[in-house]
Amino acid sequence: MTGGWLRRRRGGRHPCAGRPPPNLARFVFLDPRARRIYRDWDRIAHDAVGSLRAETARTPGNTDLADLVGELAARSDEFADRWDAHDVECHRSGQQRFHHPAVGDLYLD
């Protein structure tokens, strides 16, 4: 019953009702805070597009994924340019660098 208390507190509505579900690519390309948070924004953006391209090849009938790609391409020229490059990436592990406004730079493995 995770989140039940929050729905009750908000009058029975789920906090994300009426909004698209959270998504890394959507955040990276559509939220201006992403460039401040990700110290390696360019790499994160490249990897996000590559991962989406690999997943669309793996699941060609996934309409939710196709809708996400369409949304991002329509709303972000940066995404559209990267998508048109046809780069495919598999998720890789490694250090990620973030900037948190209260504590500063974070380096997470």
C-alpha positions in Angstrom: 0.0 0.0 0.0 2.9 2.3 -0.8 1.7 5.9 -1.3 -1.8 5.3 0.0 -1.3 7.9 2.8 -0.3 10.5 0.2 -3.3 9.8 -2.0 -5.5 10.2 1.0 -3.8 13.4 2.1 -4.3 14.8 -1.4 -8.0 14.0 -1.5 -7.7 10.6 -3.2 -5.7 11.8 -6.2 -2.3 10.2 -7.0 0.4 13.0 -6.9 1.3 12.3 -10.6 -2.3 12.2 -11.8 -2.7 14.1 -15.1 1.0 14.3 -15.7 3.3 12.0 -17.8 5.1 9.4 -15.7 8.6 10.4 -14.5 11.3 9.6 -17.1 15.0 10.3 -17.3 15.0 11.3 -20.9 12.0 13.6 -20.4 13.8 15.2 -17.4 17.1 15.6 -19.3 15.7 17.2 -22.4 12.7 19.1 -21.1 13.6 20.3 -17.6 16.1 23.2 -17.4 17.2 22.0 -14.0 18.8 18.9 -15.6 21.7 21.0 -17.0 22.5 22.3 -13.5 22.1 18.9 -11.8 24.1 16.7 -14.2 27.7 17.8 -14.4 28.2 15.5 -17.4 24.9 16.6 -19.1 26.2 15.9 -22.6 27.1 12.3 -21.8 23.8 11.8 -19.9 21.9 13.2 -22.8 23.8 11.0 -25.3 23.3 7.9 -23.2 19.6 8.6 -22.7 19.0 8.9 -26.5 21.1 5.8 -27.2 19.2 3.8 -24.6 15.9 4.9 -26.1 17.0 4.0 -29.6 18.2 0.6 -28.4 14.9 -0.1 -26.6 12.8 1.0 -29.6 14.7 -1.5 -31.7 14.2 -4.2 -29.1 10.4 -3.5 -28.7 9.2 -2.1 -32.0 5.5 -2.3 -31.1 5.8 -0.3 -27.9 3.5 2.6 -28.5 4.2 4.2 -25.1 7.9 4.4 -26.1 7.1 5.7 -29.6 4.9 8.4 -28.0 7.7 9.4 -25.7 10.2 9.7 -28.6 7.6 11.7 -30.5 7.0 14.0 -27.5 10.7 14.6 -27.0 11.4 15.2 -30.7 8.6 17.7 -30.9 9.6 19.6 -27.8 13.4 19.5 -27.9 15.5 20.3 -30.9 18.5 18.9 -28.9 16.8 15.5 -28.6 15.7 15.5 -32.2 19.2 16.2 -33.4 20.6 13.4 -31.3 17.8 11.0 -32.3 18.6 11.7 -36.0 22.2 10.7 -35.4 21.1 7.1 -34.9 23.6 6.3 -32.1 22.8 3.3 -30.0 24.1 2.8 -26.5 23.7 0.2 -23.9 23.5 1.4 -20.4 26.9 1.5 -18.8 27.9 1.8 -15.2 30.4 4.2 -13.9 30.7 7.4 -12.0 28.0 10.0 -12.3 28.5 13.6 -11.4 25.7 15.7 -10.0 25.4 19.2 -8.6 23.1 19.5 -5.6 22.2 23.1 -4.7 22.5 22.6 -0.9 25.5 20.3 -0.7 27.5 21.0 -3.9 29.0 18.5 -6.3 28.5 14.8 -5.8 30.4 11.9 -7.4 28.5 8.7 -7.3 29.7 5.3 -8.4 
